[in-house]
Amino acid sequence: MTLKQLFGKLHLWLGLASGLVVLIVAGTGILLVFEDELDEWANHDFYFVTVPQNAQRLPMDSLVHAAAAFNPALKLTRIYAETQAPDHSVVIMAKKGKMQTWNIAVDPYTGKVIKARNQSKTFFGFVLDLHRRLCMNEVGKAITGASCLIFVLMIITGLVLWWPKRWQVLKQRTRIAWSSNWKRLNWDLHAVGGFYVHLVLLAISLTGLTWAYPWFNNAIYLMADGKPMKKNEAPVNKISQPVEAGFYESLYQQTNNKLPYKGRVTMLFPEKENQSVTVNKMNREASVNNVVDALYFEKGTGRLLKENLFKNYSTGNKIRRMIYPIHTGRLYGWPTQILALIAAIVAFSLPITGLNIYLMGRKKRKARAAKAPEKVVAMQEESAAV
């Protein structure tokens, strides 16, 4: 058996083992590429509000109180607010127990709760759970993680199988024969289609391993920084003081003064009483997506204790910050999203076309095996006649 034949067997059996999971993950990935845009379009009233004439936005504290009063059983965890976007609602995230995550949309001009929704009950909440865990919790996460690792191997083995022995047939290997018979067209869609997006799929699948395996996530920091990942925790408050009215509005104003660019401000409620409040701001004006600066304010006094700006991140932290936009195709916005969408559609088709190739090959092998005994009998009869 040659090396290419070995790779062919490996490609075949790995594909049969992981095909169904790849089909589900790629299919849900198609929807998730434009998750934000589709969700905002389908739930316009949740994300957007009518801006009254000459109206002033209410302080953040009023919106926090409105969200807290909506359902006292929910524990508020963070605030999302888009700066320089007056028609956007302010979304406040909350938890109920360990499993339920709620998003509460509040009108920043009236202070009224527009709607609250359990994320796991939403359409995209279900799609994301199916994409990451097959709706099977940790067992599903282990299955999708293993399938992602297998898919990386399949991309590599697939490239080896695609590679032409002679450069004269390169044109054939880079062109889909749309007018050809079904068997040839199916092979072209699988092999040629897979070749054109293999680099994109490799980037998507490799970044997917970051969430599946801690060792892969740590490897990013070890290769880039030469040391393991260091968890960045909010500093401890130096002065213990209760939160008074206007506290969250003060943090919002200080953040926008310190970081004046257009972006989304995220305030994280501290998990511990002695922890400072973390305020992140995503830079919507940056050339790439997911560039975030972090500020840490003392709880109660509102004093700035620490800042962690993206420009000062270690190489490992910068790479890790880019993992999510690379995986979702959001690195450079619409152009890379469209590229990711095309790659996801091709990935969705690969298990189908691959199975067709296997079944057609199996049928051919059976037909050949059936003819072999007939040929042997005919040769024996011919020898007997002589």
C-alpha positions as CSV (number, residue, x, y, z in Angstrom):
1,M,0.0,0.0,0.0
2,T,1.4,3.4,-1.0
3,L,1.3,6.4,1.2
4,K,-1.4,8.0,-0.9
5,Q,-3.5,4.8,-0.6
6,L,-3.0,4.9,3.1
7,F,-4.2,8.5,3.2
8,G,-7.2,7.5,1.1
9,K,-8.2,4.8,3.6
10,L,-7.7,7.2,6.5
11,H,-9.7,9.9,4.8
12,L,-12.5,7.5,4.0
13,W,-12.9,6.0,7.5
14,L,-12.5,9.2,9.3
15,G,-15.1,10.8,7.1
16,L,-17.6,7.9,7.7
17,A,-17.0,8.2,11.4
18,S,-17.5,11.9,11.7
19,G,-19.7,12.7,8.7
20,L,-23.0,13.2,10.6
21,V,-21.4,15.5,13.2
22,V,-19.6,17.5,10.5
23,L,-23.0,17.9,8.7
24,I,-24.6,19.3,11.8
25,V,-21.8,21.6,12.8
26,A,-21.3,22.9,9.3
27,G,-25.1,23.4,8.8
28,T,-25.4,25.3,12.1
29,G,-22.2,27.2,11.2
30,I,-23.9,28.5,8.0
31,L,-26.6,30.2,10.2
32,L,-24.1,31.5,12.8
33,V,-21.9,33.4,10.3
34,F,-24.5,36.1,10.2
35,E,-26.0,35.5,13.6
36,D,-26.0,39.1,14.8
37,E,-27.4,40.5,11.6
38,L,-30.2,37.9,11.3
39,D,-31.0,38.1,15.0
40,E,-31.3,41.9,14.8
41,W,-33.5,41.6,11.7
42,A,-35.8,39.0,13.2
43,N,-36.0,40.7,16.6
44,H,-35.9,44.3,15.6
45,D,-38.0,45.5,18.6
46,F,-35.6,43.9,21.0
47,Y,-32.5,45.6,19.8
48,F,-33.8,49.0,18.5
49,V,-35.9,51.8,20.0
50,T,-37.6,54.9,18.7
51,V,-35.6,58.0,19.6
52,P,-37.9,60.8,20.9
53,Q,-37.2,64.3,19.7
54,N,-34.9,66.2,22.1
55,A,-34.9,63.2,24.5
56,Q,-32.0,62.6,26.8
57,R,-30.8,59.1,27.6
58,L,-31.5,58.0,31.2
59,P,-28.5,57.3,33.5
60,M,-27.2,53.7,33.4
61,D,-28.2,53.3,37.0
62,S,-31.9,53.8,36.1
63,L,-31.6,51.1,33.4
64,V,-29.9,48.7,35.9
65,H,-32.6,49.3,38.5
66,A,-35.3,48.6,35.8
67,A,-33.7,45.3,34.8
68,A,-33.3,44.3,38.5
69,A,-36.9,45.1,39.3
70,F,-38.2,43.1,36.3
71,N,-37.4,39.8,37.9
72,P,-35.7,39.7,41.3
73,A,-34.9,36.0,40.8
74,L,-32.4,37.0,38.1
75,K,-28.8,38.0,39.1
76,L,-27.5,40.8,36.8
77,T,-24.0,40.0,35.4
78,R,-23.2,42.5,32.7
79,I,-24.4,45.5,30.7
80,Y,-24.1,46.0,26.9
81,A,-24.4,49.5,25.5
82,E,-23.5,50.7,22.0
83,T,-21.9,54.2,22.0
84,Q,-22.8,56.6,19.2
85,A,-25.9,54.4,18.4
86,P,-28.8,56.3,19.9
87,D,-31.4,53.9,18.4
88,H,-30.1,50.8,20.2
89,S,-31.6,49.4,23.3
90,V,-29.3,48.7,26.3
91,V,-29.1,44.9,26.9
92,I,-28.5,43.7,30.4
93,M,-27.4,40.0,30.9
94,A,-28.6,38.1,33.9
95,K,-28.3,34.6,35.3
96,K,-30.8,32.3,37.0
97,G,-29.0,29.5,38.6
98,K,-26.0,28.0,36.8
99,M,-27.6,27.1,33.5
100,Q,-30.1,29.8,32.5
101,T,-28.8,33.0,30.8
102,W,-31.3,35.8,30.3
103,N,-31.0,39.0,28.2
104,I,-33.1,42.0,29.2
105,A,-33.6,44.8,26.7
106,V,-34.3,48.2,28.3
107,D,-35.3,51.4,26.5
108,P,-32.6,54.0,27.4
109,Y,-35.1,56.9,27.0
110,T,-38.1,55.6,29.0
111,G,-36.4,53.1,31.3
112,K,-39.0,50.5,30.5
113,V,-38.1,46.8,29.9
114,I,-38.8,46.1,26.3
115,K,-38.5,42.3,26.6
116,A,-36.6,39.6,28.5
117,R,-35.7,36.3,26.9
118,N,-34.0,33.1,28.0
119,Q,-31.1,32.7,25.6
120,S,-31.4,28.9,25.5
121,K,-35.0,29.2,24.4
122,T,-34.2,31.5,21.4
123,F,-33.6,30.2,17.9
124,F,-29.9,31.1,17.8
125,G,-29.5,29.9,21.4
126,F,-30.6,26.5,20.2
127,V,-28.5,26.7,17.0
128,L,-25.4,27.6,19.1
129,D,-25.9,24.8,21.6
130,L,-26.3,22.4,18.7
131,H,-23.2,23.7,17.0
132,R,-21.0,23.5,20.1
133,R,-22.5,20.6,22.1
134,L,-25.1,18.8,19.9
135,C,-27.6,19.8,22.7
136,M,-25.9,17.0,24.8
137,N,-23.9,19.1,27.3
138,E,-20.4,17.9,28.0
139,V,-20.8,14.6,26.1
140,G,-21.8,16.6,23.0
141,K,-18.9,19.0,23.5
142,A,-16.5,16.0,23.6
143,I,-18.0,14.6,20.4
144,T,-17.8,17.9,18.5
145,G,-14.3,18.5,19.7
146,A,-13.1,15.1,18.5
147,S,-14.9,15.6,15.2
148,C,-13.2,19.0,14.8
149,L,-9.8,17.3,15.3
150,I,-10.8,14.6,12.8
151,F,-11.9,17.3,10.3
152,V,-8.4,18.9,10.5
153,L,-6.9,15.5,9.6
154,M,-9.4,15.1,6.8
155,I,-8.5,18.5,5.3
156,I,-4.8,17.5,5.3
157,T,-5.4,14.0,3.8
158,G,-7.9,15.4,1.3
159,L,-5.3,17.8,0.0
160,V,-2.8,14.9,-0.4
161,L,-5.5,12.9,-2.3
162,W,-6.3,16.0,-4.5
163,W,-2.6,16.7,-5.3
164,P,-2.1,15.8,-9.0
165,K,0.7,13.3,-9.9
166,R,1.4,15.3,-13.1
167,W,1.1,19.1,-13.6
168,Q,-0.7,18.4,-16.9
169,V,-3.8,17.4,-15.0
170,L,-3.8,20.5,-12.7
171,K,-6.5,22.2,-14.9
172,Q,-8.8,19.2,-14.4
173,R,-8.2,19.3,-10.6
174,T,-9.1,23.0,-10.4
175,R,-12.2,23.1,-12.5
176,I,-15.7,21.7,-11.8
177,A,-17.1,20.0,-14.9
178,W,-20.7,21.2,-14.5
179,S,-21.9,19.6,-17.8
180,S,-20.3,16.2,-17.0
181,N,-22.2,13.1,-15.8
182,W,-23.4,12.9,-12.2
183,K,-20.5,10.7,-11.0
184,R,-17.8,13.2,-12.2
185,L,-19.8,16.2,-11.0
186,N,-20.1,14.7,-7.5
187,W,-16.4,14.0,-7.4
188,D,-15.6,17.6,-8.6
189,L,-17.9,19.2,-6.0
190,H,-16.2,17.2,-3.3
191,A,-12.5,17.4,-4.4
192,V,-12.3,20.7,-6.3
193,G,-14.8,22.5,-4.1
194,G,-13.0,21.3,-1.0
195,F,-9.6,22.4,-2.4
196,Y,-10.7,26.0,-3.0
197,V,-11.8,26.5,0.6
198,H,-9.4,24.2,2.4
199,L,-7.4,27.1,3.9
200,V,-10.5,28.8,5.2
201,L,-11.9,25.5,6.6
202,L,-8.5,24.7,8.2
203,A,-8.5,28.2,9.9
204,I,-12.1,27.6,11.1
205,S,-11.5,24.1,12.4
206,L,-8.1,24.9,14.1
207,T,-9.7,27.9,15.9
208,G,-12.6,25.7,16.9
209,L,-10.1,23.4,18.8
210,T,-9.5,26.4,21.1
211,W,-12.8,25.8,22.9
212,A,-12.6,22.0,22.7
213,Y,-9.2,21.4,24.2
214,P,-7.5,23.5,26.9
215,W,-4.1,22.1,25.8
216,F,-4.6,23.7,22.4
217,N,-5.6,27.0,23.9
218,N,-2.5,26.9,26.2
219,A,-0.4,26.0,23.2
220,I,-1.2,29.4,21.6
221,Y,0.4,31.2,24.6
222,L,3.3,28.8,24.8
223,M,4.2,29.4,21.2
224,A,3.6,33.1,21.1
225,D,4.7,34.2,24.6
226,G,6.9,31.2,25.7
227,K,4.8,30.8,28.9
228,P,1.3,29.5,29.8
229,M,-1.8,31.7,29.7
230,K,-2.2,33.9,32.7
231,K,-5.7,34.7,33.8
232,N,-6.4,38.4,33.9
233,E,-8.4,39.1,37.1
234,A,-10.0,42.4,38.2
235,P,-7.9,44.0,40.9
236,V,-9.1,44.2,44.5
237,N,-10.8,47.4,45.8
238,K,-8.5,49.5,47.9
239,I,-11.4,51.4,49.6
240,S,-14.6,49.6,50.6
241,Q,-17.6,51.9,49.8
242,P,-21.2,51.2,48.9
243,V,-22.5,51.9,45.4
244,E,-24.4,55.1,45.3
245,A,-26.7,56.6,42.7
246,G,-24.9,57.6,39.5
247,F,-22.1,55.0,39.9
248,Y,-22.7,53.1,36.7
249,E,-23.3,56.2,34.7
250,S,-20.0,57.6,36.0
251,L,-18.2,54.5,34.8
252,Y,-19.9,54.7,31.4
253,Q,-18.8,58.4,31.0
254,Q,-15.3,57.8,32.2
255,T,-14.9,54.9,29.8
256,N,-16.0,56.9,26.8
257,N,-13.8,59.9,27.8
258,K,-10.8,57.6,28.2
259,L,-11.6,55.6,25.0
260,P,-13.4,58.0,22.7
261,Y,-13.8,55.8,19.7
262,K,-17.1,54.3,18.5
263,G,-17.8,50.9,20.1
264,R,-19.7,48.7,22.5
265,V,-19.2,49.2,26.2
266,T,-19.6,46.1,28.4
267,M,-19.8,46.5,32.2
268,L,-19.2,43.3,34.3
269,F,-20.7,43.1,37.7
270,P,-18.0,41.7,40.0
271,E,-18.5,38.2,41.3
272,K,-16.9,39.0,44.6
273,E,-17.7,42.0,46.9
274,N,-14.0,43.0,47.1
275,Q,-13.4,43.0,43.4
276,S,-13.4,46.1,41.2
277,V,-15.8,46.6,38.2
278,T,-14.4,45.6,34.8
279,V,-15.5,47.7,31.9
280,N,-14.6,46.6,28.4
281,K,-14.9,48.6,25.2
282,M,-14.9,46.9,21.8
283,N,-13.4,49.2,19.1
284,R,-15.7,49.4,16.2
285,E,-13.3,51.7,14.3
286,A,-10.4,49.2,14.4
287,S,-9.3,47.5,11.1
288,V,-10.1,44.1,12.6
289,N,-12.9,42.8,14.7
290,N,-12.8,42.1,18.5
291,V,-10.2,44.7,19.5
292,V,-11.0,45.3,23.1
293,D,-9.6,47.6,25.8
294,A,-10.3,47.0,29.5
295,L,-10.6,49.4,32.4
296,Y,-11.0,48.5,36.1
297,F,-12.8,50.8,38.4
298,E,-13.0,50.6,42.2
299,K,-16.5,49.6,43.3
300,G,-18.2,52.4,45.2
301,T,-15.7,55.2,44.5
302,G,-15.5,54.8,40.8
303,R,-11.7,55.4,40.7
304,L,-9.7,54.0,37.8
305,L,-7.4,51.3,39.4
306,K,-6.0,49.7,36.3
307,E,-6.1,49.7,32.5
308,N,-5.4,46.9,30.1
309,L,-5.2,48.3,26.5
310,F,-5.1,46.1,23.4
311,K,-2.0,47.7,22.2
312,N,-0.2,46.5,25.3
313,Y,-1.4,42.9,25.1
314,S,1.1,40.2,24.8
315,T,1.4,38.5,21.4
316,G,-0.4,35.4,22.8
317,N,-3.3,37.6,24.1
318,K,-3.6,39.4,20.8
319,I,-3.7,36.1,18.8
320,R,-6.3,34.7,21.3
321,R,-8.4,37.7,20.9
322,M,-8.5,37.1,17.1
323,I,-9.6,33.5,17.4
324,Y,-13.3,34.2,17.7
325,P,-13.5,36.6,14.6
326,I,-11.4,34.1,12.6
327,H,-13.7,31.2,13.5
328,T,-16.9,33.1,12.7
329,G,-15.5,35.0,9.7
330,R,-15.9,38.4,11.3
331,L,-12.2,39.3,11.2
332,Y,-12.7,42.0,8.5
333,G,-16.5,42.2,8.5
334,W,-18.7,41.4,5.5
335,P,-15.9,40.2,3.1
336,T,-14.6,37.6,5.4
337,Q,-18.1,36.6,6.6
338,I,-19.1,35.9,3.0
339,L,-15.9,33.8,2.6
340,A,-16.8,31.9,5.8
341,L,-20.3,31.4,4.6
342,I,-19.1,29.9,1.3
343,A,-16.7,27.6,3.1
344,A,-19.4,26.5,5.6
345,I,-21.7,25.6,2.7
346,V,-18.9,23.6,1.0
347,A,-18.2,21.9,4.4
348,F,-21.9,21.0,4.7
349,S,-21.8,19.4,1.3
350,L,-18.6,17.4,1.8
351,P,-20.1,14.5,3.9
352,I,-22.9,14.2,1.4
353,T,-20.6,14.1,-1.7
354,G,-18.1,12.0,0.1
355,L,-20.7,9.4,1.0
356,N,-21.8,9.3,-2.6
357,I,-18.3,8.7,-3.7
358,Y,-18.0,5.8,-1.2
359,L,-21.4,4.3,-2.2
360,M,-20.7,4.5,-6.0
361,G,-17.2,3.0,-5.4
362,R,-18.7,0.2,-3.3
363,K,-21.3,-0.5,-6.0
364,K,-18.6,-0.7,-8.6
365,R,-16.5,-3.0,-6.5
366,K,-19.5,-5.4,-5.9
367,A,-20.2,-5.4,-9.7
368,R,-16.6,-6.2,-10.4
369,A,-16.6,-9.0,-7.8
370,A,-19.7,-10.5,-9.3
371,K,-18.1,-10.6,-12.7
372,A,-14.9,-12.2,-11.5
373,P,-16.4,-15.7,-10.8
374,E,-18.2,-15.7,-14.1
375,K,-14.8,-15.0,-15.8
376,V,-13.2,-17.9,-13.9
377,V,-15.9,-20.3,-14.9
378,A,-15.7,-19.3,-18.5
379,M,-11.9,-19.9,-18.5
380,Q,-12.3,-23.3,-16.9
381,E,-14.9,-24.3,-19.5
382,E,-12.6,-23.1,-22.3
383,S,-9.7,-25.2,-20.9
384,A,-11.9,-28.3,-20.6
385,A,-13.0,-28.0,-24.2
386,V,-9.4,-27.9,-25.3
